[in-house]
Amino acid sequence: MRKLLYLLLLPLLLTGCKEKKYAPAAYISPAPQFCEDSAYAYIAEQCAFGPRVMNTAAHDSCGNYIAQKFSSFGATIYNQHADANLYDGTPIKMRNIIAAFNPDATARIIISGHWDSRPWADYDPDPTYHHTPIDGANDGASSIGVMLELARQLQKDATEKGDSALFVLNPSLGIDFICWDAEDCGTPQFDANGNHESTWCLGSQYWAGKRHIDGYTARYGINLDMVGNGNSVFYCEQISMAYAPSVVNKVWAAAHRIGYGKYFNYENGGAVTDDHLQVNRGGIPCIDVIATDTNTGGFPATWHTMDDNIKNINKETLKAVGQTMLEVIWTEKF
């Protein structure tokens, strides 16, 4: 992925997570079972195209695959094409892919993640790889893999209830899966001019200023990032706590309720420049579910390295995140 990890906490400005205790054994979730094998397969299929780097055939082909898969699960697809420039002025063609379930519903939830991959392995231990693009199995593809499996479960629920064209879990609720482009092409660490926040998250920056539908809004958003490696824990990210503490508590409580509390830790994390920041700036409260490595206390060890590949994807982590997202959707109240 990308971005700036600010390790300074903001205890005087931000509200901490509100821990709630549950007895998972006594709780029966209404949500279906998330299939981590399916999510893993969707990640592998994305990586098979090659690095999803801007202005490449692999990028464009994978974008078509993602849109087609969501469409096959019954979603209405909106493609948001736009021009932008990389940190060094290189022009690029972006494509945000929005997959809407129950598009006519006015009450909506966003679940999002970026689908592009890093053009440079600029944190690889071997400097000869620093200008080499990465597969981005965890940093990008894992989020989309989870979202595709969530979409499959929504279609499955609708089909079992006799209407394959409508998300019937709650007719008043709409779900939008937003696949951000050009998130991970921010200034590389080897650039002498240093890092700049504005060079990251170009797709969500564009969407925040020009929605895919005029006047679009949502109750809240949940952005997923690097949700597929082992040794992962998800802390309460501080920009999320500043803009949307109730959404953080909703998601973390859902995870603890169904027995995934070891993954969703109520401790405060750092602040991360990610796509959720742009959504918040656009007026929709949005949180970031982003992994911390339990061994290092920083981003996953594969971050921006050649090791960010399908071999290092962990199905247990996919299950924890995906099942938590299903619990949130299936228990949403109106």
Contacts in CASP RR format, 6 or more apart in sequence:
PFRMAT RR
TARGET T0000
AUTHOR 0000-0000-0000
METHOD contacts of the structure
MODEL  1
MRKLLYLLLLPLLLTGCKEKKYAPAAYISPAPQFCEDSAYAYIAEQCAFG
PRVMNTAAHDSCGNYIAQKFSSFGATIYNQHADANLYDGTPIKMRNIIAA
FNPDATARIIISGHWDSRPWADYDPDPTYHHTPIDGANDGASSIGVMLEL
ARQLQKDATEKGDSALFVLNPSLGIDFICWDAEDCGTPQFDANGNHESTW
CLGSQYWAGKRHIDGYTARYGINLDMVGNGNSVFYCEQISMAYAPSVVNK
VWAAAHRIGYGKYFNYENGGAVTDDHLQVNRGGIPCIDVIATDTNTGGFP
ATWHTMDDNIKNINKETLKAVGQTMLEVIWTEKF
1 114 0 8 1.000
1 118 0 8 1.000
1 139 0 8 1.000
1 140 0 8 1.000
1 183 0 8 1.000
1 184 0 8 1.000
1 225 0 8 1.000
1 226 0 8 1.000
1 274 0 8 1.000
1 299 0 8 1.000
1 303 0 8 1.000
1 304 0 8 1.000
2 118 0 8 1.000
2 139 0 8 1.000
2 183 0 8 1.000
2 184 0 8 1.000
2 185 0 8 1.000
2 186 0 8 1.000
2 200 0 8 1.000
2 201 0 8 1.000
2 273 0 8 1.000
2 274 0 8 1.000
2 304 0 8 1.000
3 200 0 8 1.000
3 201 0 8 1.000
3 272 0 8 1.000
3 273 0 8 1.000
3 274 0 8 1.000
4 195 0 8 1.000
4 197 0 8 1.000
4 200 0 8 1.000
4 272 0 8 1.000
4 273 0 8 1.000
5 270 0 8 1.000
5 271 0 8 1.000
5 272 0 8 1.000
5 298 0 8 1.000
5 299 0 8 1.000
6 238 0 8 1.000
6 270 0 8 1.000
6 271 0 8 1.000
6 272 0 8 1.000
7 270 0 8 1.000
8 270 0 8 1.000
8 271 0 8 1.000
9 238 0 8 1.000
9 268 0 8 1.000
9 269 0 8 1.000
9 270 0 8 1.000
10 238 0 8 1.000
10 242 0 8 1.000
10 271 0 8 1.000
11 268 0 8 1.000
13 242 0 8 1.000
14 238 0 8 1.000
14 241 0 8 1.000
14 242 0 8 1.000
14 245 0 8 1.000
14 268 0 8 1.000
15 241 0 8 1.000
15 245 0 8 1.000
16 236 0 8 1.000
16 241 0 8 1.000
16 245 0 8 1.000
16 268 0 8 1.000
17 236 0 8 1.000
17 241 0 8 1.000
17 245 0 8 1.000
17 248 0 8 1.000
17 249 0 8 1.000
17 252 0 8 1.000
17 266 0 8 1.000
17 267 0 8 1.000
17 268 0 8 1.000
18 249 0 8 1.000
18 266 0 8 1.000
19 266 0 8 1.000
20 249 0 8 1.000
20 253 0 8 1.000
20 256 0 8 1.000
21 256 0 8 1.000
22 253 0 8 1.000
22 256 0 8 1.000
22 257 0 8 1.000
22 259 0 8 1.000
24 256 0 8 1.000
24 257 0 8 1.000
24 258 0 8 1.000
24 259 0 8 1.000
27 257 0 8 1.000
27 258 0 8 1.000
29 257 0 8 1.000
29 258 0 8 1.000
29 327 0 8 1.000
29 330 0 8 1.000
29 331 0 8 1.000
30 330 0 8 1.000
30 331 0 8 1.000
31 258 0 8 1.000
31 323 0 8 1.000
31 326 0 8 1.000
31 327 0 8 1.000
31 329 0 8 1.000
31 330 0 8 1.000
31 331 0 8 1.000
32 153 0 8 1.000
32 156 0 8 1.000
32 157 0 8 1.000
32 326 0 8 1.000
32 330 0 8 1.000
33 323 0 8 1.000
34 149 0 8 1.000
34 150 0 8 1.000
34 153 0 8 1.000
34 318 0 8 1.000
34 319 0 8 1.000
34 322 0 8 1.000
34 323 0 8 1.000
34 325 0 8 1.000
34 326 0 8 1.000
35 149 0 8 1.000
35 152 0 8 1.000
36 149 0 8 1.000
36 315 0 8 1.000
36 316 0 8 1.000
36 318 0 8 1.000
36 319 0 8 1.000
36 322 0 8 1.000
37 315 0 8 1.000
38 148 0 8 1.000
38 149 0 8 1.000
38 152 0 8 1.000
39 142 0 8 1.000
39 145 0 8 1.000
39 146 0 8 1.000
39 148 0 8 1.000
39 149 0 8 1.000
39 315 0 8 1.000
39 318 0 8 1.000
39 322 0 8 1.000
40 313 0 8 1.000
40 315 0 8 1.000
40 318 0 8 1.000
42 69 0 8 1.000
42 141 0 8 1.000
42 144 0 8 1.000
42 145 0 8 1.000
42 148 0 8 1.000
42 149 0 8 1.000
43 137 0 8 1.000
43 141 0 8 1.000
43 142 0 8 1.000
43 144 0 8 1.000
43 145 0 8 1.000
43 228 0 8 1.000
43 310 0 8 1.000
43 313 0 8 1.000
44 310 0 8 1.000
45 65 0 8 1.000
46 52 0 8 1.000
46 62 0 8 1.000
46 65 0 8 1.000
46 66 0 8 1.000
46 115 0 8 1.000
46 137 0 8 1.000
46 141 0 8 1.000
46 144 0 8 1.000
46 145 0 8 1.000
47 135 0 8 1.000
47 136 0 8 1.000
47 137 0 8 1.000
47 141 0 8 1.000
47 309 0 8 1.000
47 310 0 8 1.000
49 58 0 8 1.000
49 59 0 8 1.000
49 61 0 8 1.000
49 62 0 8 1.000
49 65 0 8 1.000
50 58 0 8 1.000
50 62 0 8 1.000
50 135 0 8 1.000
51 58 0 8 1.000
51 59 0 8 1.000
51 117 0 8 1.000
51 118 0 8 1.000
51 119 0 8 1.000
51 133 0 8 1.000
51 134 0 8 1.000
51 135 0 8 1.000
51 136 0 8 1.000
52 58 0 8 1.000
52 59 0 8 1.000
52 62 0 8 1.000
52 63 0 8 1.000
52 115 0 8 1.000
52 116 0 8 1.000
52 117 0 8 1.000
52 136 0 8 1.000
52 141 0 8 1.000
53 59 0 8 1.000
53 116 0 8 1.000
53 117 0 8 1.000
53 119 0 8 1.000
53 133 0 8 1.000
53 185 0 8 1.000
54 86 0 8 1.000
54 92 0 8 1.000
54 93 0 8 1.000
54 94 0 8 1.000
54 116 0 8 1.000
54 119 0 8 1.000
54 181 0 8 1.000
54 182 0 8 1.000
54 185 0 8 1.000
55 90 0 8 1.000
55 92 0 8 1.000
55 93 0 8 1.000
59 116 0 8 1.000
60 95 0 8 1.000
62 115 0 8 1.000
63 95 0 8 1.000
63 97 0 8 1.000
63 115 0 8 1.000
63 179 0 8 1.000
66 97 0 8 1.000
66 115 0 8 1.000
66 144 0 8 1.000
66 148 0 8 1.000
66 179 0 8 1.000
67 77 0 8 1.000
67 79 0 8 1.000
67 97 0 8 1.000
67 99 0 8 1.000
69 148 0 8 1.000
69 151 0 8 1.000
70 77 0 8 1.000
70 97 0 8 1.000
70 99 0 8 1.000
70 148 0 8 1.000
70 151 0 8 1.000
70 177 0 8 1.000
71 77 0 8 1.000
71 99 0 8 1.000
73 99 0 8 1.000
73 148 0 8 1.000
73 151 0 8 1.000
73 152 0 8 1.000
73 154 0 8 1.000
73 155 0 8 1.000
74 101 0 8 1.000
74 151 0 8 1.000
74 155 0 8 1.000
74 164 0 8 1.000
74 165 0 8 1.000
75 99 0 8 1.000
75 100 0 8 1.000
75 101 0 8 1.000
75 151 0 8 1.000
75 177 0 8 1.000
76 99 0 8 1.000
76 100 0 8 1.000
76 101 0 8 1.000
76 103 0 8 1.000
77 97 0 8 1.000
77 98 0 8 1.000
77 99 0 8 1.000
77 100 0 8 1.000
78 97 0 8 1.000
78 98 0 8 1.000
78 99 0 8 1.000
78 100 0 8 1.000
78 212 0 8 1.000
78 213 0 8 1.000
79 95 0 8 1.000
79 96 0 8 1.000
79 97 0 8 1.000
79 98 0 8 1.000
80 94 0 8 1.000
80 95 0 8 1.000
80 96 0 8 1.000
80 97 0 8 1.000
80 98 0 8 1.000
80 206 0 8 1.000
80 207 0 8 1.000
80 210 0 8 1.000
80 212 0 8 1.000
81 93 0 8 1.000
81 94 0 8 1.000
81 95 0 8 1.000
82 93 0 8 1.000
82 94 0 8 1.000
82 95 0 8 1.000
82 96 0 8 1.000
82 203 0 8 1.000
82 206 0 8 1.000
82 210 0 8 1.000
83 91 0 8 1.000
83 92 0 8 1.000
83 93 0 8 1.000
83 94 0 8 1.000
84 91 0 8 1.000
84 92 0 8 1.000
84 94 0 8 1.000
84 182 0 8 1.000
84 202 0 8 1.000
84 203 0 8 1.000
84 206 0 8 1.000
85 91 0 8 1.000
85 92 0 8 1.000
86 92 0 8 1.000
86 185 0 8 1.000
86 186 0 8 1.000
86 199 0 8 1.000
87 185 0 8 1.000
87 186 0 8 1.000
87 187 0 8 1.000
87 188 0 8 1.000
87 191 0 8 1.000
87 193 0 8 1.000
87 196 0 8 1.000
87 199 0 8 1.000
88 191 0 8 1.000
92 182 0 8 1.000
92 185 0 8 1.000
92 202 0 8 1.000
94 181 0 8 1.000
94 182 0 8 1.000
94 202 0 8 1.000
94 203 0 8 1.000
94 206 0 8 1.000
95 181 0 8 1.000
96 178 0 8 1.000
96 179 0 8 1.000
96 180 0 8 1.000
96 181 0 8 1.000
96 203 0 8 1.000
96 204 0 8 1.000
96 206 0 8 1.000
96 207 0 8 1.000
96 212 0 8 1.000
97 115 0 8 1.000
97 178 0 8 1.000
97 179 0 8 1.000
97 181 0 8 1.000
98 176 0 8 1.000
98 177 0 8 1.000
98 178 0 8 1.000
98 179 0 8 1.000
98 212 0 8 1.000
99 147 0 8 1.000
99 151 0 8 1.000
99 176 0 8 1.000
99 177 0 8 1.000
99 178 0 8 1.000
99 179 0 8 1.000
100 174 0 8 1.000
100 175 0 8 1.000
100 176 0 8 1.000
100 177 0 8 1.000
101 151 0 8 1.000
101 154 0 8 1.000
101 167 0 8 1.000
101 174 0 8 1.000
101 175 0 8 1.000
101 176 0 8 1.000
101 177 0 8 1.000
102 166 0 8 1.000
102 167 0 8 1.000
102 171 0 8 1.000
102 173 0 8 1.000
102 174 0 8 1.000
102 175 0 8 1.000
103 174 0 8 1.000
105 171 0 8 1.000
105 172 0 8 1.000
105 173 0 8 1.000
105 174 0 8 1.000
106 172 0 8 1.000
107 172 0 8 1.000
107 173 0 8 1.000
107 174 0 8 1.000
107 219 0 8 1.000
107 334 0 8 1.000
108 173 0 8 1.000
108 174 0 8 1.000
108 175 0 8 1.000
108 176 0 8 1.000
108 216 0 8 1.000
108 217 0 8 1.000
108 218 0 8 1.000
108 219 0 8 1.000
109 173 0 8 1.000
109 174 0 8 1.000
109 175 0 8 1.000
109 176 0 8 1.000
109 218 0 8 1.000
109 219 0 8 1.000
109 220 0 8 1.000
109 221 0 8 1.000
109 222 0 8 1.000
109 329 0 8 1.000
109 332 0 8 1.000
110 176 0 8 1.000
110 177 0 8 1.000
110 178 0 8 1.000
110 218 0 8 1.000
110 220 0 8 1.000
110 221 0 8 1.000
110 222 0 8 1.000
110 279 0 8 1.000
110 284 0 8 1.000
110 286 0 8 1.000
111 147 0 8 1.000
111 150 0 8 1.000
111 175 0 8 1.000
111 176 0 8 1.000
111 177 0 8 1.000
111 178 0 8 1.000
111 221 0 8 1.000
111 222 0 8 1.000
111 224 0 8 1.000
111 325 0 8 1.000
112 143 0 8 1.000
112 147 0 8 1.000
112 177 0 8 1.000
112 178 0 8 1.000
112 179 0 8 1.000
112 180 0 8 1.000
112 204 0 8 1.000
112 221 0 8 1.000
112 222 0 8 1.000
112 223 0 8 1.000
112 224 0 8 1.000
112 275 0 8 1.000
112 276 0 8 1.000
112 279 0 8 1.000
112 286 0 8 1.000
113 140 0 8 1.000
113 143 0 8 1.000
113 144 0 8 1.000
113 147 0 8 1.000
113 178 0 8 1.000
113 179 0 8 1.000
113 180 0 8 1.000
113 183 0 8 1.000
113 223 0 8 1.000
113 224 0 8 1.000
113 225 0 8 1.000
113 275 0 8 1.000
114 140 0 8 1.000
114 143 0 8 1.000
114 179 0 8 1.000
114 180 0 8 1.000
114 181 0 8 1.000
114 183 0 8 1.000
114 184 0 8 1.000
114 201 0 8 1.000
114 204 0 8 1.000
114 225 0 8 1.000
114 275 0 8 1.000
115 140 0 8 1.000
115 141 0 8 1.000
115 143 0 8 1.000
115 144 0 8 1.000
115 179 0 8 1.000
115 180 0 8 1.000
115 181 0 8 1.000
116 140 0 8 1.000
116 180 0 8 1.000
116 181 0 8 1.000
116 182 0 8 1.000
116 183 0 8 1.000
116 184 0 8 1.000
116 185 0 8 1.000
117 133 0 8 1.000
117 134 0 8 1.000
117 135 0 8 1.000
117 136 0 8 1.000
117 139 0 8 1.000
117 140 0 8 1.000
117 141 0 8 1.000
117 184 0 8 1.000
118 133 0 8 1.000
118 134 0 8 1.000
118 136 0 8 1.000
118 139 0 8 1.000
118 184 0 8 1.000
118 185 0 8 1.000
118 304 0 8 1.000
118 308 0 8 1.000
119 133 0 8 1.000
119 184 0 8 1.000
119 185 0 8 1.000
119 188 0 8 1.000
120 130 0 8 1.000
120 131 0 8 1.000
120 132 0 8 1.000
120 133 0 8 1.000
120 134 0 8 1.000
120 188 0 8 1.000
120 190 0 8 1.000
120 304 0 8 1.000
121 129 0 8 1.000
121 130 0 8 1.000
121 131 0 8 1.000
121 132 0 8 1.000
121 133 0 8 1.000
121 134 0 8 1.000
121 304 0 8 1.000
121 305 0 8 1.000
121 306 0 8 1.000
122 130 0 8 1.000
122 131 0 8 1.000
122 188 0 8 1.000
122 189 0 8 1.000
122 190 0 8 1.000
122 304 0 8 1.000
123 189 0 8 1.000
123 303 0 8 1.000
123 304 0 8 1.000
123 305 0 8 1.000
124 130 0 8 1.000
124 132 0 8 1.000
124 304 0 8 1.000
124 305 0 8 1.000
124 306 0 8 1.000
124 307 0 8 1.000
125 305 0 8 1.000
126 306 0 8 1.000
129 305 0 8 1.000
129 306 0 8 1.000
130 188 0 8 1.000
130 190 0 8 1.000
131 190 0 8 1.000
132 306 0 8 1.000
134 304 0 8 1.000
134 305 0 8 1.000
134 306 0 8 1.000
134 308 0 8 1.000
134 309 0 8 1.000
135 141 0 8 1.000
135 308 0 8 1.000
135 309 0 8 1.000
135 310 0 8 1.000
136 308 0 8 1.000
136 309 0 8 1.000
137 228 0 8 1.000
137 308 0 8 1.000
137 309 0 8 1.000
137 310 0 8 1.000
137 312 0 8 1.000
137 313 0 8 1.000
138 226 0 8 1.000
138 227 0 8 1.000
138 228 0 8 1.000
138 229 0 8 1.000
138 291 0 8 1.000
138 300 0 8 1.000
138 302 0 8 1.000
138 303 0 8 1.000
138 308 0 8 1.000
138 312 0 8 1.000
138 313 0 8 1.000
139 184 0 8 1.000
139 225 0 8 1.000
139 226 0 8 1.000
139 300 0 8 1.000
139 302 0 8 1.000
139 303 0 8 1.000
139 304 0 8 1.000
139 308 0 8 1.000
140 183 0 8 1.000
140 184 0 8 1.000
140 225 0 8 1.000
140 226 0 8 1.000
142 224 0 8 1.000
142 226 0 8 1.000
142 227 0 8 1.000
142 228 0 8 1.000
142 229 0 8 1.000
142 313 0 8 1.000
142 318 0 8 1.000
143 224 0 8 1.000
143 225 0 8 1.000
143 226 0 8 1.000
143 227 0 8 1.000
144 179 0 8 1.000
145 318 0 8 1.000
146 224 0 8 1.000
146 227 0 8 1.000
146 318 0 8 1.000
146 321 0 8 1.000
146 322 0 8 1.000
146 325 0 8 1.000
147 177 0 8 1.000
147 179 0 8 1.000
147 224 0 8 1.000
149 322 0 8 1.000
150 177 0 8 1.000
150 322 0 8 1.000
150 325 0 8 1.000
150 326 0 8 1.000
150 329 0 8 1.000
151 177 0 8 1.000
153 326 0 8 1.000
154 167 0 8 1.000
154 169 0 8 1.000
154 175 0 8 1.000
154 329 0 8 1.000
155 164 0 8 1.000
157 167 0 8 1.000
157 168 0 8 1.000
157 169 0 8 1.000
158 164 0 8 1.000
158 165 0 8 1.000
158 166 0 8 1.000
158 167 0 8 1.000
158 168 0 8 1.000
158 169 0 8 1.000
161 168 0 8 1.000
162 168 0 8 1.000
167 173 0 8 1.000
167 174 0 8 1.000
167 175 0 8 1.000
169 329 0 8 1.000
169 330 0 8 1.000
170 332 0 8 1.000
170 334 0 8 1.000
172 334 0 8 1.000
173 332 0 8 1.000
173 334 0 8 1.000
175 329 0 8 1.000
176 218 0 8 1.000
178 207 0 8 1.000
180 201 0 8 1.000
180 203 0 8 1.000
180 204 0 8 1.000
180 207 0 8 1.000
180 275 0 8 1.000
181 202 0 8 1.000
181 203 0 8 1.000
182 201 0 8 1.000
182 202 0 8 1.000
182 203 0 8 1.000
183 200 0 8 1.000
183 201 0 8 1.000
183 202 0 8 1.000
183 203 0 8 1.000
183 204 0 8 1.000
183 274 0 8 1.000
183 275 0 8 1.000
184 200 0 8 1.000
185 199 0 8 1.000
185 200 0 8 1.000
185 202 0 8 1.000
186 195 0 8 1.000
186 196 0 8 1.000
186 199 0 8 1.000
186 200 0 8 1.000
187 193 0 8 1.000
187 194 0 8 1.000
187 195 0 8 1.000
187 196 0 8 1.000
187 199 0 8 1.000
189 195 0 8 1.000
197 273 0 8 1.000
198 205 0 8 1.000
200 273 0 8 1.000
200 274 0 8 1.000
201 273 0 8 1.000
201 274 0 8 1.000
201 275 0 8 1.000
201 277 0 8 1.000
201 278 0 8 1.000
203 275 0 8 1.000
203 278 0 8 1.000
204 275 0 8 1.000
204 278 0 8 1.000
204 279 0 8 1.000
205 278 0 8 1.000
207 278 0 8 1.000
207 279 0 8 1.000
208 278 0 8 1.000
208 279 0 8 1.000
208 281 0 8 1.000
208 282 0 8 1.000
209 282 0 8 1.000
217 283 0 8 1.000
217 284 0 8 1.000
218 284 0 8 1.000
220 244 0 8 1.000
220 247 0 8 1.000
220 284 0 8 1.000
220 285 0 8 1.000
220 286 0 8 1.000
220 287 0 8 1.000
221 244 0 8 1.000
221 247 0 8 1.000
221 276 0 8 1.000
221 279 0 8 1.000
221 284 0 8 1.000
221 285 0 8 1.000
221 286 0 8 1.000
221 287 0 8 1.000
222 247 0 8 1.000
222 251 0 8 1.000
222 286 0 8 1.000
222 287 0 8 1.000
222 289 0 8 1.000
222 325 0 8 1.000
222 328 0 8 1.000
223 274 0 8 1.000
223 275 0 8 1.000
223 276 0 8 1.000
223 279 0 8 1.000
223 286 0 8 1.000
223 287 0 8 1.000
223 288 0 8 1.000
223 289 0 8 1.000
223 290 0 8 1.000
224 289 0 8 1.000
224 290 0 8 1.000
224 321 0 8 1.000
224 325 0 8 1.000
225 274 0 8 1.000
225 275 0 8 1.000
225 288 0 8 1.000
225 289 0 8 1.000
225 290 0 8 1.000
225 291 0 8 1.000
226 232 0 8 1.000
226 290 0 8 1.000
226 291 0 8 1.000
226 299 0 8 1.000
226 300 0 8 1.000
226 303 0 8 1.000
227 289 0 8 1.000
227 290 0 8 1.000
227 291 0 8 1.000
227 317 0 8 1.000
227 318 0 8 1.000
227 321 0 8 1.000
227 322 0 8 1.000
228 291 0 8 1.000
228 313 0 8 1.000
228 314 0 8 1.000
228 317 0 8 1.000
228 318 0 8 1.000
228 321 0 8 1.000
229 291 0 8 1.000
229 293 0 8 1.000
229 300 0 8 1.000
229 301 0 8 1.000
229 302 0 8 1.000
229 312 0 8 1.000
229 313 0 8 1.000
229 314 0 8 1.000
229 317 0 8 1.000
230 300 0 8 1.000
230 312 0 8 1.000
230 314 0 8 1.000
230 316 0 8 1.000
230 317 0 8 1.000
231 293 0 8 1.000
231 294 0 8 1.000
231 295 0 8 1.000
231 300 0 8 1.000
231 301 0 8 1.000
232 263 0 8 1.000
232 291 0 8 1.000
232 292 0 8 1.000
232 293 0 8 1.000
232 294 0 8 1.000
232 300 0 8 1.000
232 314 0 8 1.000
232 317 0 8 1.000
233 262 0 8 1.000
233 263 0 8 1.000
233 264 0 8 1.000
233 265 0 8 1.000
233 291 0 8 1.000
233 292 0 8 1.000
233 294 0 8 1.000
234 263 0 8 1.000
234 264 0 8 1.000
234 265 0 8 1.000
234 289 0 8 1.000
234 290 0 8 1.000
234 291 0 8 1.000
234 292 0 8 1.000
234 321 0 8 1.000
235 265 0 8 1.000
235 267 0 8 1.000
235 268 0 8 1.000
235 269 0 8 1.000
235 270 0 8 1.000
235 292 0 8 1.000
236 248 0 8 1.000
236 252 0 8 1.000
236 265 0 8 1.000
236 266 0 8 1.000
236 267 0 8 1.000
236 268 0 8 1.000
236 269 0 8 1.000
237 248 0 8 1.000
237 269 0 8 1.000
237 270 0 8 1.000
237 271 0 8 1.000
237 272 0 8 1.000
237 276 0 8 1.000
237 287 0 8 1.000
237 288 0 8 1.000
237 290 0 8 1.000
238 268 0 8 1.000
238 269 0 8 1.000
238 270 0 8 1.000
238 271 0 8 1.000
239 271 0 8 1.000
239 272 0 8 1.000
239 274 0 8 1.000
239 276 0 8 1.000
239 277 0 8 1.000
239 280 0 8 1.000
239 288 0 8 1.000
240 247 0 8 1.000
240 248 0 8 1.000
240 276 0 8 1.000
240 286 0 8 1.000
240 287 0 8 1.000
240 288 0 8 1.000
241 248 0 8 1.000
241 268 0 8 1.000
242 271 0 8 1.000
243 276 0 8 1.000
243 280 0 8 1.000
243 285 0 8 1.000
243 286 0 8 1.000
243 287 0 8 1.000
244 280 0 8 1.000
244 285 0 8 1.000
244 286 0 8 1.000
244 287 0 8 1.000
246 285 0 8 1.000
247 285 0 8 1.000
247 286 0 8 1.000
247 287 0 8 1.000
248 287 0 8 1.000
250 328 0 8 1.000
251 264 0 8 1.000
251 287 0 8 1.000
251 289 0 8 1.000
251 324 0 8 1.000
251 328 0 8 1.000
252 261 0 8 1.000
252 264 0 8 1.000
252 266 0 8 1.000
254 324 0 8 1.000
254 327 0 8 1.000
254 328 0 8 1.000
254 331 0 8 1.000
255 261 0 8 1.000
255 263 0 8 1.000
255 264 0 8 1.000
255 320 0 8 1.000
255 324 0 8 1.000
255 327 0 8 1.000
256 264 0 8 1.000
257 327 0 8 1.000
258 323 0 8 1.000
258 324 0 8 1.000
258 327 0 8 1.000
260 320 0 8 1.000
260 323 0 8 1.000
260 324 0 8 1.000
263 317 0 8 1.000
263 320 0 8 1.000
263 321 0 8 1.000
263 324 0 8 1.000
264 320 0 8 1.000
264 324 0 8 1.000
269 292 0 8 1.000
272 288 0 8 1.000
272 290 0 8 1.000
274 288 0 8 1.000
274 290 0 8 1.000
275 288 0 8 1.000
276 286 0 8 1.000
276 287 0 8 1.000
276 288 0 8 1.000
279 286 0 8 1.000
280 286 0 8 1.000
289 321 0 8 1.000
291 299 0 8 1.000
291 300 0 8 1.000
291 317 0 8 1.000
292 298 0 8 1.000
292 299 0 8 1.000
293 299 0 8 1.000
293 300 0 8 1.000
293 301 0 8 1.000
295 301 0 8 1.000
301 307 0 8 1.000
302 308 0 8 1.000
302 309 0 8 1.000
302 312 0 8 1.000
END
